[in-house]
Amino acid sequence: MATISVTDIAFQTHPHHLFVSSGIGGSKSYVSPKKYTLNCRKHSNSKSLCRKSLHKSHRLFKSSNFMCCTVEIAISEGSITVDNGGRLALVVDDDSQKSKLLSDGPRREIPDWMARRIGSVRPKFPPKKIDISEVNTSKFKSLELPNPSEVWSIAKAKPKDGDTLIEHVIEKELIEKKRKSLERALQRKTIQWQKTPEEIKLEPGTGTGREIVFQGFNWESCRKKWYMDLAPKAADLSRCGITAVWLPPPTESVAPQGYMPSDLYNLNSAYGTQEELKHCIEEMHNHHLLALGDVVLNHRCAHKQSENGVWNIFGGKLTWGPEAIVCDDPNFHGRGNPSSGDIFHAAPNIDHSQDFVRNDVKQWLNWLRNNIGYDGWRLDFVRGFSGGYVKEYIEASNPAFAIGEYWDSMAYEGGNLCYNQDAHRQRVINWINATGGTSSAFDVTTKGILHSALHNEYWRLIDPAGKPPGVMGWWPSRAVTFLENHDTGSTQGHWPFPRDKLMQGYAYILTHPGTPVVFYDHFYDFGIHDVITELIEARKRAGVHCRSVVKIYHANSDGYVAQIGDTLVIKLGHFDWNPSKQIDLHGTWQKFLDKHSDYQIWFRI
């Protein structure tokens, strides 16, 4: 029987409610509101001593921990046995459930049919083994799991032949892929900018006329899976105002940087696989960026040695021999015609006068355009062959934009850069002329002059005719201005731009005509990402393009001032100047950027 503690104080305080305790500190029970009799076990013979009558109540109360004699509960309509630590102790703390259990009694026994059903679905565990001999003789088998290769996986599942649903899905994916490819081709042929009448025709030498190129690699990029590293940056480049991305050489190469190509059709290089390259280009297109391929057409590395031990037998898809090499190449015993340019001594120089060579090159360029997705070209070492062949290649491949690398030495006197660099820029322009204007060229002249001019020699930034002194001053639409690239800077450092003058340098090329190039290291590694972005925004807001007119007001030791187009004025240097001090500068001007002694930019309002 259950033992409980009840005090007369409890009955006196709540005479109409029953408090029941299990006798174990803190354990409590409830009873239903009926009439109960408490019989004291200790004083059972003395009926008058501990006998009380409890009346019905509308509420149930928990007992308090009072110390009293122990009694048993006798319920007039039946009796309940409450065992200390028994079922009631395990019932959840819900008054209604406990009350129902006390009033209605325990559940009925489980029927046989239900017990059999429960037993049939309950897992049957082997009996506990006492020793090893019993384990060895047991009929129960241990759990045997299948090998991973035997388990079906949706990731490794292959479509079944003749599966209509699978074929429908594959067909739908192919249609969607073709649709996106056609959309990208249409976008490449659509000029997104509002053009002046002179820009109505899209030319490979100028693009839209408002291109801003980003060199998307440096000399060390081949040490990483570069295509996968560059692709996620497409969104940021587009948002910052870049319109074209110059990608590294894609072909298999003797040197990992890609400038010693061998098998032109093998695009698995140190920068990544062909599929990774196509993914990278697709990301550029998704963000409306042109993808420019770095193509090396002047030379090619052989795969085999000839009978006399000279490396002049080419492999891969284009199996050329010594007849594809110029005859005046001193190192590789070519049997072609003389070179139409300068000799590159590290690899066999290709003879572009051969019909089969030009046909193969044109087919390869069109394969890069149509199958890989390139939009244009950066042409390496164009000093090595005639610009006439470049014209033929450009007309055959129809790029959206093309840039030639004509890097020539500038004129120096006594270790100092000469003021007059007309001969230098004339050689670059001669090459552009040889291409029929189908290609632009890097304005190496402007880069070299900026090296000295920004060290308080701003007088170098104007030629005797009052124009900019580089290619920009003579043929601005074909001038591609830059400060640094993978050769001049990066870890090679053949001709690095003064680091403390980078902001002034970008202020100059991004506000002047021509097509400016932003170098990867400067944009992402030198901490001037936002500075360059501001200057790109200034260029776009002022409507500066590759043919904008430049009017130079000041160019002396103190600084440089010029108006570009109708709406932008820039000042370089530390001297005190603003548009209100210029008598022949009409209109109202508002300052847009102020970098103190580095540069200041105003817009006409």
C-alpha positions as CSV (number, residue, x, y, z in Angstrom):
1,M,0.0,0.0,0.0
2,A,1.1,3.6,-0.6
3,T,2.2,5.6,2.4
4,I,1.4,9.3,2.7
5,S,2.1,12.1,5.0
6,V,-0.8,14.3,6.1
7,T,-1.0,16.8,8.9
8,D,-4.0,18.2,10.7
9,I,-2.7,21.6,9.7
10,A,-3.3,20.7,6.1
11,F,-6.9,19.6,6.8
12,Q,-7.5,22.7,8.8
13,T,-6.2,25.0,6.1
14,H,-7.9,23.2,3.2
15,P,-10.7,21.1,4.6
16,H,-12.3,20.5,1.3
17,H,-9.2,19.4,-0.7
18,L,-7.0,16.3,-0.5
19,F,-3.2,16.6,-0.4
20,V,-1.5,13.3,-1.0
21,S,2.3,12.7,-0.8
22,S,4.2,9.6,-1.6
23,G,6.3,9.9,1.5
24,I,9.4,10.3,-0.5
25,G,10.5,14.0,-0.3
26,G,9.0,16.0,-3.0
27,S,7.1,13.2,-4.8
28,K,3.4,14.2,-5.2
29,S,0.1,12.6,-6.4
30,Y,-3.4,13.7,-7.2
31,V,-6.8,12.3,-6.5
32,S,-10.2,13.0,-8.1
33,P,-12.8,15.1,-6.3
34,K,-14.7,12.4,-4.5
35,K,-15.2,11.4,-0.9
36,Y,-12.2,9.6,0.6
37,T,-11.4,8.0,4.0
38,L,-7.9,8.1,5.4
39,N,-6.9,5.1,7.6
40,C,-3.8,5.4,9.6
41,R,-1.7,2.3,9.4
42,K,0.2,3.1,12.5
43,H,-2.9,3.7,14.6
44,S,-5.3,1.4,12.8
45,N,-6.7,0.0,16.0
46,S,-7.6,3.5,17.3
47,K,-10.3,4.4,14.8
48,S,-11.1,7.7,16.4
49,L,-7.5,9.0,16.4
50,C,-6.5,9.4,12.7
51,R,-9.8,9.0,10.8
52,K,-10.9,11.9,8.7
53,S,-13.5,12.4,6.0
54,L,-12.7,14.4,2.9
55,H,-15.4,15.9,0.9
56,K,-15.6,16.5,-2.9
57,S,-13.7,19.4,-4.4
58,H,-13.7,21.1,-7.7
59,R,-9.9,21.4,-7.8
60,L,-6.9,19.2,-7.2
61,F,-4.0,20.3,-5.1
62,K,-0.5,19.0,-4.6
63,S,0.5,18.1,-1.0
64,S,3.2,19.9,0.9
65,N,6.0,18.1,2.6
66,F,4.5,17.9,6.1
67,M,5.7,15.3,8.6
68,C,2.8,13.2,10.0
69,C,1.9,9.7,10.5
70,T,1.5,7.4,7.5
71,V,-2.0,6.5,6.3
72,E,-3.5,4.5,3.5
73,I,-6.1,5.7,1.1
74,A,-9.4,4.0,0.9
75,I,-11.7,5.1,-1.9
76,S,-15.4,4.4,-1.6
77,E,-15.8,3.5,-5.3
78,G,-12.7,1.3,-5.4
79,S,-9.1,1.4,-4.3
80,I,-5.8,2.3,-6.1
81,T,-2.4,1.1,-5.1
82,V,0.2,3.7,-5.5
83,D,3.8,2.3,-5.4
84,N,6.7,4.6,-4.4
85,G,8.9,5.1,-7.5
86,G,6.3,3.2,-9.7
87,R,4.3,4.2,-12.7
88,L,3.1,7.5,-11.4
89,A,6.7,8.7,-11.0
90,L,7.3,8.1,-14.7
91,V,4.1,9.8,-16.0
92,V,4.7,13.1,-17.6
93,D,3.9,16.1,-15.5
94,D,0.4,16.6,-16.8
95,D,-2.4,16.9,-14.2
96,S,-5.1,15.6,-16.5
97,Q,-3.3,12.4,-17.4
98,K,-2.5,11.6,-13.7
99,S,-6.0,12.3,-12.7
100,K,-7.4,10.0,-15.4
101,L,-5.0,7.3,-14.3
102,L,-6.0,7.5,-10.7
103,S,-9.7,7.6,-11.4
104,D,-9.9,5.0,-14.2
105,G,-7.2,2.7,-13.1
106,P,-4.5,1.2,-15.3
107,R,-4.9,0.4,-19.0
108,R,-6.4,-2.9,-19.9
109,E,-4.0,-5.7,-20.9
110,I,-2.7,-5.8,-24.5
111,P,-4.7,-8.3,-26.5
112,D,-3.0,-11.4,-27.9
113,W,-3.4,-10.3,-31.5
114,M,-1.8,-7.0,-30.8
115,A,1.1,-8.6,-28.9
116,R,1.7,-10.9,-31.9
117,R,1.8,-8.0,-34.3
118,I,4.2,-6.0,-32.1
119,G,6.4,-9.0,-31.9
120,S,6.5,-9.5,-35.6
121,V,7.8,-6.0,-36.3
122,R,10.1,-5.7,-33.3
123,P,13.7,-6.2,-34.2
124,K,15.0,-9.6,-33.0
125,F,18.3,-9.1,-31.2
126,P,20.5,-12.1,-30.7
127,P,20.7,-13.3,-27.1
128,K,23.6,-12.1,-25.0
129,K,26.6,-14.4,-25.4
130,I,28.5,-15.5,-22.3
131,D,31.8,-16.7,-23.8
132,I,33.6,-17.0,-27.2
133,S,32.5,-20.6,-27.7
134,E,28.9,-19.6,-27.5
135,V,29.4,-16.8,-30.0
136,N,31.1,-19.2,-32.5
137,T,28.3,-21.7,-32.3
138,S,25.5,-19.1,-32.5
139,K,23.0,-19.3,-35.4
140,F,22.7,-15.5,-35.5
141,K,24.8,-13.8,-38.2
142,S,26.6,-10.6,-37.7
143,L,25.4,-7.6,-39.8
144,E,27.0,-7.7,-43.2
145,L,27.1,-4.4,-45.1
146,P,27.5,-4.3,-48.9
147,N,30.6,-2.9,-50.6
148,P,30.3,0.8,-51.6
149,S,30.7,-0.2,-55.2
150,E,27.6,-2.4,-55.0
151,V,25.4,0.4,-53.7
152,W,23.5,2.3,-56.3
153,S,24.4,6.0,-56.4
154,I,22.5,8.7,-58.3
155,A,25.7,10.6,-58.8
156,K,27.3,7.6,-60.6
157,A,24.2,6.4,-62.3
158,K,24.3,6.3,-66.1
159,P,21.3,6.9,-68.3
160,K,19.8,3.8,-69.8
161,D,19.6,3.4,-73.5
162,G,16.2,4.2,-74.8
163,D,15.1,6.0,-71.7
164,T,12.7,8.6,-73.2
165,L,12.8,10.9,-70.2
166,I,16.6,11.0,-70.2
167,E,16.8,11.6,-73.9
168,H,14.3,14.4,-73.5
169,V,16.4,16.1,-70.8
170,I,19.6,15.8,-72.8
171,E,17.9,17.2,-75.9
172,K,16.6,20.1,-73.8
173,E,20.1,20.8,-72.4
174,L,21.6,20.9,-75.9
175,I,18.9,23.3,-77.2
176,E,19.5,25.6,-74.2
177,K,23.3,25.5,-74.7
178,K,22.8,26.4,-78.4
179,R,20.4,29.2,-77.5
180,K,22.9,30.7,-75.0
181,S,25.7,30.4,-77.6
182,L,23.6,32.3,-80.2
183,E,22.7,35.0,-77.6
184,R,26.4,35.5,-76.8
185,A,27.2,35.7,-80.5
186,L,24.5,38.3,-81.0
187,Q,25.7,40.3,-78.0
188,R,29.2,40.4,-79.3
189,K,27.9,41.9,-82.6
190,T,25.8,44.4,-80.8
191,I,27.3,47.8,-79.8
192,Q,26.1,48.6,-76.3
193,W,27.2,52.2,-76.3
194,Q,25.4,55.2,-77.9
195,K,27.8,56.1,-80.7
196,T,28.7,59.3,-82.4
197,P,28.5,59.2,-86.2
198,E,32.2,58.4,-86.5
199,E,31.7,55.3,-84.3
200,I,28.9,53.7,-86.2
201,K,31.1,51.1,-87.8
202,L,32.6,48.6,-85.4
203,E,36.3,48.2,-86.2
204,P,38.8,45.5,-84.9
205,G,41.3,48.3,-84.4
206,T,39.1,50.2,-82.0
207,G,36.3,47.9,-80.8
208,T,33.4,50.2,-79.8
209,G,35.8,53.1,-79.3
210,R,35.1,53.0,-75.6
211,E,36.9,49.9,-74.6
212,I,38.7,49.6,-71.3
213,V,40.9,46.6,-71.3
214,F,42.0,44.6,-68.2
215,Q,45.1,42.4,-68.4
216,G,43.9,39.4,-66.5
217,F,47.2,37.7,-65.5
218,N,50.8,38.3,-64.5
219,W,54.1,36.4,-65.0
220,E,53.3,34.1,-62.1
221,S,49.7,33.2,-62.9
222,C,50.8,29.9,-64.5
223,R,51.5,28.6,-61.0
224,K,47.8,28.4,-60.2
225,K,44.7,27.0,-61.9
226,W,44.3,30.5,-63.2
227,Y,41.2,30.2,-65.3
228,M,39.2,29.0,-62.2
229,D,40.7,31.8,-60.2
230,L,39.9,34.6,-62.7
231,A,36.4,33.5,-63.7
232,P,34.8,34.6,-60.4
233,K,36.2,38.1,-60.8
234,A,34.2,38.8,-64.0
235,A,31.3,40.3,-62.0
236,D,33.6,42.7,-60.2
237,L,35.4,43.7,-63.4
238,S,32.2,44.4,-65.2
239,R,30.8,46.4,-62.2
240,C,33.9,48.6,-62.2
241,G,33.6,49.5,-65.8
242,I,36.0,47.1,-67.6
243,T,34.8,46.1,-71.1
244,A,37.4,43.5,-72.2
245,V,39.7,41.0,-70.5
246,W,43.0,40.0,-72.0
247,L,43.6,36.3,-71.1
248,P,47.0,34.5,-71.1
249,P,48.3,32.4,-74.0
250,P,46.1,29.3,-74.1
251,T,48.2,26.7,-76.0
252,E,50.5,24.0,-74.8
253,S,53.9,25.6,-74.3
254,V,57.5,24.7,-73.6
255,A,57.6,27.5,-71.1
256,P,54.7,27.5,-68.6
257,Q,53.8,31.2,-69.2
258,G,52.6,30.2,-72.7
259,Y,54.9,32.3,-74.9
260,M,56.8,29.3,-76.4
261,P,53.8,27.4,-78.0
262,S,54.1,24.0,-79.5
263,D,50.8,22.2,-80.3
264,L,48.5,25.1,-81.1
265,Y,45.3,22.9,-80.8
266,N,46.2,21.6,-77.4
267,L,44.6,24.1,-75.0
268,N,45.5,22.2,-71.8
269,S,48.1,24.5,-70.4
270,A,49.6,25.5,-67.0
271,Y,46.7,27.9,-66.6
272,G,44.1,25.1,-66.7
273,T,42.3,22.8,-69.0
274,Q,40.4,23.6,-72.2
275,E,37.1,23.1,-70.4
276,E,38.2,25.5,-67.6
277,L,39.2,28.0,-70.3
278,K,35.8,27.8,-71.9
279,H,34.1,28.2,-68.5
280,C,36.2,31.3,-67.8
281,I,35.3,32.8,-71.2
282,E,31.7,32.0,-70.6
283,E,31.8,33.9,-67.3
284,M,33.2,36.9,-69.1
285,H,30.4,36.8,-71.6
286,N,27.8,36.4,-68.9
287,H,29.0,39.8,-67.6
288,H,29.2,41.4,-71.0
289,L,33.0,41.4,-71.2
290,L,35.0,40.7,-74.3
291,A,37.6,37.9,-74.0
292,L,40.9,38.6,-75.8
293,G,43.2,35.7,-76.6
294,D,46.9,36.1,-76.4
295,V,48.1,34.5,-79.6
296,V,51.8,33.9,-80.5
297,L,52.1,33.8,-84.3
298,N,55.7,34.7,-84.8
299,H,57.4,31.5,-83.5
300,R,56.6,27.9,-82.6
301,C,58.6,25.2,-80.7
302,A,59.3,22.0,-82.5
303,H,58.4,18.5,-81.1
304,K,61.2,16.5,-82.8
305,Q,64.7,16.8,-84.0
306,S,65.7,16.4,-87.6
307,E,68.3,14.0,-88.9
308,N,71.0,16.6,-88.2
309,G,69.8,17.1,-84.6
310,V,68.0,20.4,-85.1
311,W,64.6,21.0,-83.4
312,N,62.6,21.9,-86.5
313,I,60.0,19.1,-86.8
314,F,56.6,20.1,-85.5
315,G,53.9,17.7,-84.1
316,G,50.3,17.9,-83.1
317,K,47.6,18.7,-85.6
318,L,49.8,21.1,-87.6
319,T,52.7,18.8,-88.6
320,W,55.0,21.4,-90.2
321,G,58.7,20.8,-91.1
322,P,61.7,23.1,-91.8
323,E,59.9,24.6,-94.8
324,A,57.6,26.4,-92.3
325,I,60.7,28.2,-90.8
326,V,62.3,31.3,-92.3
327,C,65.7,30.6,-93.9
328,D,67.5,33.4,-92.2
329,D,66.8,32.0,-88.7
330,P,70.4,31.2,-87.6
331,N,69.5,28.5,-85.1
332,F,66.9,26.2,-86.7
333,H,68.0,25.6,-90.4
334,G,64.7,26.7,-91.9
335,R,64.0,26.2,-95.6
336,G,61.4,28.9,-96.1
337,N,61.7,32.4,-97.3
338,P,63.6,35.2,-95.5
339,S,61.9,36.8,-92.5
340,S,59.7,39.8,-93.0
341,G,60.6,41.1,-89.5
342,D,63.0,40.8,-86.6
343,I,64.3,37.3,-85.5
344,F,63.2,35.9,-82.2
345,H,66.2,33.7,-81.3
346,A,64.7,31.4,-78.7
347,A,62.4,29.4,-81.0
348,P,61.9,28.7,-84.7
349,N,60.5,31.8,-86.5
350,I,57.5,30.9,-88.7
351,D,57.6,31.8,-92.4
352,H,54.2,33.5,-92.9
353,S,54.9,33.9,-96.7
354,Q,54.0,30.2,-97.1
355,D,50.4,29.7,-98.2
356,F,49.9,26.5,-96.1
357,V,51.2,28.3,-93.0
358,R,48.7,31.2,-93.4
359,N,45.8,28.9,-94.1
360,D,46.6,26.8,-91.0
361,V,46.9,30.0,-88.9
362,K,43.5,31.3,-90.2
363,Q,41.8,28.0,-89.5
364,W,43.2,28.0,-86.0
365,L,42.1,31.5,-85.2
366,N,38.6,30.8,-86.5
367,W,38.5,27.6,-84.3
368,L,39.5,29.7,-81.3
369,R,36.7,32.2,-82.1
370,N,33.9,29.7,-82.9
371,N,34.7,26.7,-80.7
372,I,36.4,28.3,-77.7
373,G,34.6,31.6,-77.6
374,Y,37.4,34.3,-78.0
375,D,36.2,37.7,-79.2
376,G,39.5,39.2,-80.2
377,W,43.3,39.0,-80.1
378,R,46.4,40.4,-78.4
379,L,49.1,39.6,-80.9
380,D,52.5,38.8,-79.4
381,F,55.9,40.0,-80.8
382,V,54.5,41.5,-84.0
383,R,57.9,43.0,-84.8
384,G,58.8,39.5,-86.1
385,F,56.6,39.5,-89.2
386,S,54.9,41.9,-91.6
387,G,51.8,43.7,-90.6
388,G,50.3,42.7,-93.9
389,Y,50.0,39.1,-92.7
390,V,48.3,40.4,-89.5
391,K,45.8,42.2,-91.7
392,E,45.0,39.0,-93.5
393,Y,44.6,37.1,-90.2
394,I,42.3,39.8,-88.8
395,E,40.1,40.0,-91.9
396,A,39.8,36.2,-91.8
397,S,38.9,35.8,-88.1
398,N,36.9,39.1,-87.8
399,P,37.8,39.9,-84.1
400,A,35.9,42.5,-82.2
401,F,39.2,44.1,-81.1
402,A,42.9,43.4,-81.8
403,I,46.0,44.8,-80.2
404,G,49.6,44.3,-81.4
405,E,52.7,44.2,-79.2
406,Y,55.3,46.4,-81.0
407,W,57.8,47.0,-78.3
408,D,60.8,49.0,-79.6
409,S,63.6,50.9,-77.8
410,M,63.2,54.6,-77.1
411,A,65.8,57.3,-77.7
412,Y,68.1,58.2,-74.8
413,E,71.0,60.7,-74.6
414,G,73.5,60.6,-71.8
415,G,71.4,58.1,-69.9
416,N,68.4,60.5,-70.0
417,L,65.2,60.1,-72.1
418,C,65.2,62.3,-75.1
419,Y,62.4,64.8,-75.3
420,N,61.6,64.1,-78.9
421,Q,60.3,60.5,-79.4
422,D,58.8,61.0,-82.8
423,A,60.9,58.3,-84.4
424,H,59.9,55.8,-81.9
425,R,56.1,56.5,-82.2
426,Q,56.5,56.6,-86.0
427,R,57.8,53.0,-86.1
428,V,54.7,51.9,-84.1
429,I,52.4,53.8,-86.5
430,N,54.2,52.3,-89.5
431,W,53.3,48.8,-88.2
432,I,49.6,49.9,-87.7
433,N,49.6,51.3,-91.2
434,A,50.9,47.9,-92.5
435,T,47.8,46.2,-91.0
436,G,45.6,48.7,-92.8
437,G,44.5,50.0,-89.5
438,T,42.8,46.7,-88.7
439,S,44.8,46.5,-85.4
440,S,45.7,48.9,-82.7
441,A,49.1,48.8,-80.9
442,F,50.4,49.3,-77.4
443,D,51.5,52.9,-77.0
444,V,54.9,52.1,-75.6
445,T,56.0,55.7,-76.4
446,T,53.5,57.2,-73.9
447,K,54.5,54.7,-71.2
448,G,58.2,55.6,-71.5
449,I,57.5,59.4,-71.5
450,L,55.3,59.1,-68.4
451,H,58.2,57.4,-66.5
452,S,60.1,60.7,-66.6
453,A,57.3,63.3,-67.0
454,L,55.6,62.5,-63.7
455,H,58.8,63.3,-61.8
456,N,58.2,67.1,-62.1
457,E,59.0,67.0,-65.8
458,Y,55.5,67.5,-67.0
459,W,56.8,69.5,-70.0
460,R,57.4,66.2,-71.6
461,L,53.6,65.7,-72.0
462,I,53.3,68.1,-74.9
463,D,55.0,67.8,-78.3
464,P,56.0,70.9,-80.4
465,A,52.6,70.8,-82.1
466,G,50.8,71.1,-78.8
467,K,49.6,67.5,-78.9
468,P,50.3,64.5,-76.6
469,P,53.8,63.1,-77.3
470,G,53.0,59.4,-77.8
471,V,51.1,57.4,-80.4
472,M,48.0,58.9,-78.7
473,G,49.0,62.3,-80.2
474,W,49.2,61.1,-83.8
475,W,46.7,58.2,-84.1
476,P,44.7,58.1,-80.8
477,S,42.1,55.7,-82.0
478,R,44.8,53.0,-82.5
479,A,46.8,53.8,-79.4
480,V,46.4,51.3,-76.5
481,T,47.8,53.0,-73.4
482,F,49.2,51.1,-70.4
483,L,51.6,51.5,-67.5
484,E,52.8,48.0,-66.9
485,N,52.3,44.4,-68.0
486,H,53.6,40.9,-67.3
487,D,57.0,41.7,-69.0
488,T,57.7,45.3,-67.8
489,G,56.4,44.6,-64.3
490,S,55.3,41.6,-62.3
491,T,58.2,39.4,-61.1
492,Q,60.2,40.0,-64.4
493,G,60.4,43.8,-63.8
494,H,62.1,44.6,-67.2
495,W,60.7,48.2,-67.1
496,P,58.6,48.8,-64.0
497,F,56.5,51.9,-63.7
498,P,57.4,54.1,-60.7
499,R,55.2,52.8,-57.9
500,D,54.7,56.1,-56.2
501,K,53.4,57.6,-59.5
502,L,50.8,54.9,-60.3
503,M,47.8,57.0,-59.4
504,Q,49.0,59.9,-61.5
505,G,49.7,57.5,-64.4
506,Y,46.3,56.0,-64.3
507,A,44.7,59.4,-64.0
508,Y,46.5,60.4,-67.2
509,I,45.7,57.3,-69.4
510,L,42.1,56.9,-68.1
511,T,41.1,60.5,-68.9
512,H,42.9,60.7,-72.3
513,P,42.0,59.3,-75.7
514,G,43.1,55.9,-76.8
515,T,42.2,52.6,-75.2
516,P,43.5,52.3,-71.6
517,V,44.7,49.0,-70.1
518,V,44.5,48.2,-66.4
519,F,47.1,45.7,-65.1
520,Y,46.0,42.8,-62.8
521,D,48.6,43.4,-60.1
522,H,47.7,47.1,-59.8
523,F,44.0,46.4,-59.6
524,Y,44.0,43.5,-57.1
525,D,47.3,43.5,-55.3
526,F,48.5,47.2,-55.0
527,G,45.5,48.5,-53.0
528,I,44.4,51.0,-55.6
529,H,41.3,49.1,-56.8
530,D,38.9,51.8,-55.8
531,V,41.1,54.6,-57.1
532,I,41.2,53.0,-60.5
533,T,37.4,52.4,-60.4
534,E,36.8,56.1,-59.6
535,L,38.9,57.1,-62.6
536,I,37.0,54.7,-64.9
537,E,33.7,56.2,-63.7
538,A,35.1,59.7,-64.5
539,R,36.0,58.6,-68.0
540,K,32.5,57.1,-68.6
541,R,30.6,60.1,-67.1
542,A,32.6,62.5,-69.2
543,G,32.1,60.4,-72.4
544,V,35.8,60.1,-73.1
545,H,36.5,57.7,-76.0
546,C,39.5,56.7,-78.2
547,R,39.1,59.7,-80.5
548,S,38.4,62.4,-77.9
549,V,40.1,65.7,-78.6
550,V,42.8,66.9,-76.2
551,K,43.6,70.6,-75.6
552,I,46.6,71.2,-73.4
553,Y,46.7,74.4,-71.3
554,H,49.8,73.9,-69.2
555,A,52.8,71.5,-69.4
556,N,55.8,72.7,-67.3
557,S,57.8,71.7,-64.3
558,D,55.0,72.5,-61.9
559,G,52.3,70.5,-63.5
560,Y,50.0,69.6,-66.4
561,V,46.5,70.8,-67.3
562,A,44.4,69.6,-70.2
563,Q,40.8,69.5,-71.4
564,I,39.6,66.3,-72.9
565,G,36.5,66.5,-75.0
566,D,33.9,69.1,-73.9
567,T,33.2,68.1,-70.3
568,L,36.4,67.0,-68.5
569,V,39.5,68.9,-67.3
570,I,42.4,67.3,-65.4
571,K,45.3,68.8,-63.5
572,L,48.5,66.8,-62.6
573,G,51.1,68.2,-60.2
574,H,51.3,70.5,-57.2
575,F,50.8,73.9,-58.6
576,D,47.7,76.1,-57.7
577,W,45.2,76.0,-60.6
578,N,41.5,75.7,-61.1
579,P,39.2,76.3,-64.1
580,S,38.2,79.8,-62.9
581,K,41.8,80.9,-63.4
582,Q,41.9,79.9,-67.1
583,I,40.6,82.8,-69.2
584,D,40.0,80.7,-72.3
585,L,38.2,77.9,-70.5
586,H,34.5,78.7,-70.8
587,G,31.6,77.3,-68.8
588,T,30.9,76.3,-65.2
589,W,33.0,73.5,-63.7
590,Q,32.6,71.3,-60.7
591,K,35.3,69.3,-59.0
592,F,34.7,65.5,-59.3
593,L,37.9,64.0,-57.9
594,D,40.6,65.7,-55.7
595,K,43.8,63.8,-54.9
596,H,45.6,67.1,-54.0
597,S,49.1,67.2,-55.6
598,D,48.6,63.9,-57.5
599,Y,45.6,65.0,-59.7
600,Q,42.3,66.9,-59.7
601,I,39.4,66.4,-62.1
602,W,36.5,68.7,-63.0
603,F,33.3,68.2,-65.0
604,R,31.5,70.9,-66.9
605,I,28.0,71.4,-65.4
